[in-house]
Structures are given as structure tokens and as C-alpha cells.
Amino acid sequence: MKAELVCYYCCMRKADMLLAEYRLEEPEKTRIMKEVFFQLATAKEDGTAPVLMAKVMRLLKEQVGIINAYDHTKTEYNELLLSKEAKIVEKINSSEDKLLAALQYAMVGNYIDFGAMDSVDHKKLEELLDSAVQEEINEDEIKAFKNQLKTATQLVYITDNAGEIVLDKIFIKIIKELYTALNILVIVRGAPILNDATIKDAQAIGLTKITEVIPNGTDIPGTQLEALGDRAKEIIEKADLIISKGQGNFETLFGCDLNIYYIFLCKCDLFMQKFQMDRFKGVFVNEKNL
């Protein structure tokens, strides 16, 4: 999905916010922002927003040493969602359709996104979690998804953000419980970028104890196939079925013609316009139906 003008503005705003946090003197900040503008101005015209963001974050790493700016935030949300895990699992287990309920919780978890948004509101997160099972899911999509889970042999689950990954873990456990013959592999980011989940987060929330988790070999906050490490790329391309979480993964994978079910919340104006949905409403759709 080609980056649009609003995506360039978003990358510039993110750089400006991070530089403000590091309290640089104005001349130095101006110099670095000029380099950010240059990186964006000279990027490929058909590039995706996650690739643009990676370029900007690499520049900030080189110029200012900003590497793990979201470490504390990631830990905070991992711990917050872990504290809610038992209650959420209880609600899912008492629902009429456990798979659907687990999917709905995984969907609303996509709210925890410091890439598409400047901040995450705890009250809004609580509201989304409390009303998760009310998220509308297309009946035809969920029926087709269940049928594919019955026949697939290998599912690849591509994660997005820390905190959210706790709800992904719950969803994966339900899938494993209901479809015991299905092998599940999980893909995380290969290096820290924004609040995206890495192998460190997968280990911290216990995901690595229930399934194999593979870093994707890149710091792009998405899944740009040509930039992936060899193993991650091969696993994704050979999978019978893929679940892709979040806007960044959608932006980089859309149009690849793989058997992907996208799950995300529409968090920015671009996605709201594209899908004709209100902010923070969820999307669950297969690649072939877009």
C-alpha cells in the first residue's frame, strides 16, 4: 500500500516528538529535522509508510542515539495486559464462540499503537476491552476462516505491538486448543522500532512457551517481504494460512496475493477513509476480498 502525503506528515511529526523528548538545542534539532525531510523527499515514490518510518528512525538512531525510546512503554503495556489476562481468558471461555471472542479481543488490542497514534489513552483501552465481544465481525469472513483452520497445516501469525501481543497469545492458545493438528509459527519484529513487539516481548509475556517465535530480520514496523530475513520470508510465503495484525503489516503486505486474514483497528484518517469506518472500529478481512 503506497504511502500517501499524510504518511509523510506522520513520520515528520513522530521525529519531532522524539527529538523534543531528548531536549536537543534548537539548531541541532533543526539540522536533524532537515535530514529527516531529505530522507522522506528522496524515498521511493511507491514506498510504504512503514519503510518511511524505518528510514526516519534509523536516522534518529544514528544522529541522536535513539534506539529503545519505547522500552518503558512496551514493558508497561505488557505488564498491564498480563494483569488482565486471567479475567479475559475467563470471559472467552464462558462465551458461546470462543474463537470469535478471542479474535475480538486480539482485534481491540491493536489500539496499543504508538506508531499510528501519538499516545494511548488508558480509559479508551479499558472501554475497548470491556466491549470487545461487541466488535462486529463479518459472518462470511469468520465462517471461511474457521473452515480454513480445519484444513490448514501451518498457520503463520504476524504480530504488531507490545501489550497487544498478550491478546495475540490468548488468541493463539484458543486456536491451538480448537485445531490441534495445526502448526503455528509466530513472527515478530527483528529489532526495536516504536512499540512493536520483538522476541524480548514474546519472551516476557510467555508466548515463546507455547509456540515457536521467529524474528523477521528487519527493523521496519511492518512486513516488507523483500526486506525480511530468509527464514521469515520462506515461512510466510509457504504458509497455508496467515494472520496479520495491525495497520503497518497491512500496508506492507496488501497486494501480495498470499492467503492472509488482516486484523486491525482503523486508527488514522487514511484507514478510516479507505475502509469507510469510524476511528477505532475493527477490520477482519481476507486479502482476496479487498
C-alpha positions, 0 to 999 in steps of 0.5 A: 500500500503506497504511502500517501502525503499524510504518511509523510506528515506522520513520520515528520511529526513522530521525529519531532516528538522524539527529538523534543523528548531528548531536549536537543538545542534548537539548531541541532534539532533543526539540522536533524529535522532537515535530514529527516525531510531529505530522507522522506523527499528522496524515498521511493515514490511507491514506498510504504509508510512503514519503510518511511518510518524505518528510514526516519528512525534509523536516522534518529538512531544514528544522529541522536542515539535513539534506539529503545525510546519505547522500552518503558512503554512496551514493558508497561503495556505488557505488564498491564495486559498480563494483569488482565489476562486471567479475567479475559481468558475467563470471559472467552471461555464462558462465551458461546464462540470462543474463537470469535471472542478471542479474535475480538479481543486480539482485534481491540488490542491493536489500539496499543499503537504508538506508531499510528497514534501519538499516545494511548489513552488508558480509559479508551483501552479499558472501554475497548476491552470491556466491549470487545465481544461487541466488535462486529465481525463479518459472518462470511469472513469468520465462517471461511476462516474457521473452515480454513483452520480445519484444513490448514497445516501451518498457520503463520501469525504476524504480530504488531505491538507490545501489550497487544501481543498478550491478546495475540497469545490468548488468541493463539492458545484458543486456536491451538486448543480448537485445531490441534493438528495445526502448526503455528509459527509466530513472527515478530519484529527483528529489532526495536522500532516504536512499540512493536513487539520483538522476541524480548516481548514474546519472551516476557509475556510467555508466548515463546512457551507455547509456540515457536517465535521467529524474528523477521530480520528487519527493523521496519514496523511492518512486513516488507517481504523483500526486506525480511530475513530468509527464514521469515520470508520462506515461512510466510510465503509457504504458509497455508494460512496467515494472520496479520495484525495491525495497520503497518503489516497491512500496508506492507503486505496488501497486494501480495496475493498470499492467503492472509486474514488482516486484523486491525483497528482503523486508527488514522484518517487514511484507514478510516477513509479507505475502509469507510469506518469510524476511528477505532472500529475493527477490520477482519478481512481476507486479502482476496476480498479487498 
